[in-house]
Amino acid sequence: MDITFTKVNHIYNPGSPFARKALDDINLRIPSGSFTSIIGQTGSGKSTLVQHIDGLLKPSSGKVVVGSYNLTADKKKQDLRTLRAKVGFVFQYPEHQLFDETIIKDVCFGPINFGVPQDEAVKRAEESLTRVGIPSPYWQRSPFDLSGGQMRRVAIAGVLAAHPEAIILDEPTAGLDPRGREEILQLFLGLNKERKTTIIMVTHNMNDAALYSDQVIVMNHGKKIMDGKPEDVFSREEELHQAGLDAPQTMLFLDQLNQKMGRRKKTGPVFTLNETADTVIRILNGGADHV
């Protein structure tokens, strides 16, 4: 299910003194089965962009195509349930959306709301809870008896139980410790690799964008200013800096090491710890930079 934006503009409070253009002539494509990260400073248009994908917002002009679904400004109000069954949305603090009396009922709510029969919904809920690491003895408990990290996993299970073709993540690791962050990201990476689920992640974390993505989209003041493979985007450090962003920590560390060693040439894109260690050894031995 490819996702495309064609000449998309979005204006908040149009026709009023408070009118503000949040998206400015956006053209982009998110391929089916990709893992795409969207980065940019606060207010750059990241969240506004992804809210067009499941119809939470509609374009002021231009067109968004999500699979067979066309979203335009002049199109009459549509039943968006079918679209939202295909596009799951994990908000920044998804645990705030929990409401039902037991964990299993909460996770069943989404698929049942999308027309899945009760027995099938329960089966999906059990599979999803197992996948996110919530063991069966917990399923009849209240979700509000869980820790914050467990509540987030339950909320994510509720999204997974609808079997979406694409999942939007809006800062999915906010407030988590390093281990919890890695576990959540590995969960979505697994869905991307095993089920070919399209993952679209809004993040302020350059390391996560570099490590997990096939494609990175850079937003600044409502415009898309860059997109491409992580190694291509993060090699343009000066342009990122002008947009208020940094390269991943591994690259910043190697730049500092080069400076300390009196080397003017910057190291190429390096994201993993193994690559970083190998590059450090080459620099210390006076060898060639990583390319």
C-alpha positions in Angstrom: 0.0 0.0 0.0 2.0 3.0 -1.3 1.4 6.4 0.2 1.8 9.5 -1.9 1.4 13.2 -1.3 1.0 15.5 -4.4 1.2 19.2 -4.0 -0.3 19.0 -0.5 -0.9 22.2 1.5 -2.5 22.5 4.9 -3.6 25.7 6.5 -4.8 25.8 10.1 -7.6 28.3 10.8 -8.0 29.4 7.2 -9.6 32.8 6.6 -8.9 34.0 10.1 -6.3 36.3 11.6 -4.7 33.1 13.1 -4.3 31.3 9.7 -1.0 29.4 9.6 0.4 27.3 6.7 1.6 24.1 8.3 2.4 22.1 5.1 3.7 23.8 2.0 3.6 22.0 -1.4 4.5 18.6 -0.1 5.4 16.0 -2.7 6.6 12.6 -1.5 6.2 8.8 -1.7 6.3 6.3 1.1 6.7 2.8 -0.6 4.7 -0.1 0.7 6.7 -2.2 3.2 9.2 0.5 3.9 10.4 1.9 7.3 10.3 5.7 6.9 11.4 8.2 9.6 10.2 11.8 9.5 12.5 14.2 11.3 12.5 17.9 11.9 12.3 20.5 14.7 9.2 21.1 16.8 6.7 22.9 14.5 8.3 21.7 11.3 5.1 20.0 10.2 5.9 16.3 11.0 2.8 15.5 13.0 0.5 17.5 10.6 2.0 15.5 7.7 1.3 12.0 9.2 -2.2 13.0 10.4 -3.2 13.3 6.7 -2.4 9.6 6.1 -5.3 8.3 8.2 -7.7 11.1 7.5 -7.4 12.9 10.9 -6.6 16.0 8.8 -7.4 16.6 5.1 -5.4 18.7 2.7 -6.3 22.4 2.2 -5.2 21.7 -1.4 -3.5 18.8 -3.2 -4.0 15.1 -2.9 -3.0 12.3 -0.5 -3.3 8.7 -1.9 -3.2 5.8 0.6 -3.5 2.6 -1.3 -6.9 2.9 -3.1 -8.0 5.8 -0.9 -7.9 9.4 -2.2 -8.0 12.3 0.3 -8.6 15.8 -1.1 -10.0 19.1 0.1 -13.1 19.0 -2.1 -14.0 15.4 -1.5 -17.2 14.9 0.4 -17.1 13.5 3.9 -16.1 9.9 3.8 -16.5 6.9 6.0 -12.9 6.5 7.2 -13.2 3.3 9.1 -11.9 1.2 6.3 -8.9 3.5 5.9 -8.2 3.5 9.7 -8.4 -0.3 9.8 -5.5 -0.3 7.3 -3.5 2.5 8.9 -2.8 2.2 12.7 -1.8 5.2 14.7 0.4 5.0 17.8 0.3 8.4 19.5 3.1 9.8 21.6 1.7 8.4 24.9 -0.7 5.7 23.6 -1.3 4.4 27.2 -3.5 7.5 27.7 -6.0 5.9 25.3 -6.6 2.8 27.5 -10.1 2.7 29.0 -11.6 -0.8 29.3 -11.9 -2.9 32.5 -9.6 -5.6 31.4 -6.5 -5.8 29.2 -8.1 -8.3 26.8 -11.2 -6.3 26.3 -9.2 -3.1 25.7 -7.2 -4.8 22.9 -10.3 -6.4 21.4 -12.0 -3.0 21.1 -10.2 -1.9 17.9 -10.8 -5.0 15.7 -14.4 -5.3 16.9 -15.0 -1.6 16.1 -13.7 -2.4 12.6 -16.2 -5.2 12.1 -14.1 -8.2 13.2 -16.2 -11.0 14.8 -15.8 -11.4 18.6 -14.0 -14.8 18.4 -11.5 -13.6 15.8 -11.0 -10.3 17.7 -10.1 -12.3 20.9 -7.7 -14.5 18.9 -6.0 -11.4 17.4 -5.8 -9.7 20.8 -4.1 -12.8 22.4 -1.6 -12.9 19.5 -0.9 -9.2 19.8 -0.5 -9.3 23.5 1.9 -12.2 23.2 3.9 -10.4 20.6 4.4 -7.3 22.8 5.4 -9.4 25.8 2.3 -9.2 28.0 1.9 -12.8 29.4 -1.5 -14.5 29.6 -1.9 -14.3 33.4 -2.2 -10.5 33.0 -4.9 -10.5 30.4 -7.9 -10.4 32.8 -6.4 -7.6 34.9 -7.2 -3.9 34.6 -4.7 -2.2 32.3 -4.4 0.5 35.0 -2.7 -2.0 37.3 0.3 -2.2 35.0 3.5 -0.2 34.9 3.8 2.7 32.4 5.9 0.6 30.0 3.5 -2.3 30.2 0.5 0.0 29.6 2.2 1.3 26.5 2.7 -2.3 25.2 -1.0 -3.0 25.8 -2.0 0.1 23.8 0.4 -0.9 21.0 -1.2 -4.4 21.0 -4.6 -2.7 20.5 -3.2 -1.2 17.3 -1.6 -4.4 16.1 -4.8 -6.4 16.7 -6.5 -4.6 13.8 -3.8 -6.0 11.5 -3.0 -2.7 9.8 -1.0 -2.5 6.6 0.7 0.6 7.8 1.5 1.9 11.3 2.2 5.6 12.1 4.4 6.1 15.2 4.4 9.6 16.7 7.5 9.7 19.0 6.8 6.1 20.1 9.6 5.9 22.7 8.9 9.2 24.5 9.5 8.7 28.3 11.0 5.2 28.0 14.3 4.1 29.4 17.0 3.0 26.9 16.1 -0.7 27.2 12.4 0.0 26.8 13.1 2.2 23.7 15.1 -0.5 22.0 12.5 -3.2 22.7 9.7 -1.1 21.2 11.7 -0.2 18.1 12.8 -3.8 17.6 9.1 -4.8 17.9 8.2 -2.5 15.0 11.3 -3.4 13.0 10.2 -7.1 13.3 6.7 -6.2 12.0 8.3 -4.4 9.1 10.6 -7.3 8.2 8.3 -10.2 8.9 4.9 -8.9 7.8 6.1 -6.2 5.4 4.1 -3.7 7.5 4.8 -0.1 6.4 6.2 1.8 9.4 6.2 5.6 9.4 7.9 7.0 12.5 8.0 10.7 13.6 11.0 11.1 15.8 13.4 13.7 17.2 16.0 11.0 17.7 18.5 11.0 14.9 20.1 7.8 16.0 16.8 5.9 15.8 16.1 7.4 12.3 19.5 6.4 11.1 19.5 2.8 12.5 16.0 1.7 11.7 14.9 3.5 8.5 15.0 2.7 4.8 14.0 6.3 4.1 14.3 9.5 6.0 12.2 12.6 5.3 13.4 16.0 6.6 10.8 18.7 7.3 11.5 22.3 8.0 8.9 25.1 8.3 6.2 23.0 6.7 8.4 22.1 3.7 10.0 18.8 2.8 13.7 19.8 2.4 15.3 16.4 2.0 14.4 12.7 1.6 16.4 9.6 0.8 18.3 6.8 2.3 19.7 7.5 5.8 23.3 7.4 4.6 22.5 10.0 1.9 20.5 12.3 4.2 22.9 12.2 7.2 25.9 12.9 4.9 24.5 16.4 4.4 25.4 17.6 7.8 25.5 21.3 7.0 22.0 21.3 5.6 20.8 19.4 8.6 22.4 21.9 10.9 20.7 24.8 9.0 17.4 23.0 9.7 18.2 22.9 13.4 19.2 19.2 13.4 22.3 17.2 14.1 23.8 14.0 12.6 23.5 10.8 14.7 25.8 10.7 17.8 28.1 8.1 16.1 28.9 10.6 13.4 29.3 13.5 15.8 31.7 11.5 17.9 33.8 10.6 14.8 33.9 14.2 13.7 35.2 15.2 17.1 37.8 12.4 17.0 39.0 13.6 13.6 39.4 17.1 14.9 41.4 15.9 18.0 43.6 13.9 15.6 44.2 17.0 13.4 42.4 15.5 10.5 40.3 17.8 8.4 38.4 15.3 6.4 35.1 14.2 8.0 34.1 10.6 8.3 31.3 9.3 6.1 28.0 8.1 7.4 28.4 5.6 10.3 25.5 4.5 12.4 26.1 1.2 14.3 28.5 0.6 17.2 30.5 -2.0 15.2 31.0 0.4 12.3 32.0 3.1 14.7 34.5 0.9 16.4 36.0 -0.2 13.1 36.3 3.4 12.0 37.9 4.5 15.2 40.6 1.9 14.8 41.2 3.1 11.2 41.5 6.7 12.3 43.9 5.8 15.2 46.0 3.7 12.8 46.1 6.6 10.3 44.0 4.6 7.8 41.4 5.7 5.4 38.0 7.1 6.6 34.9 4.9 6.4 33.2 5.3 3.0 
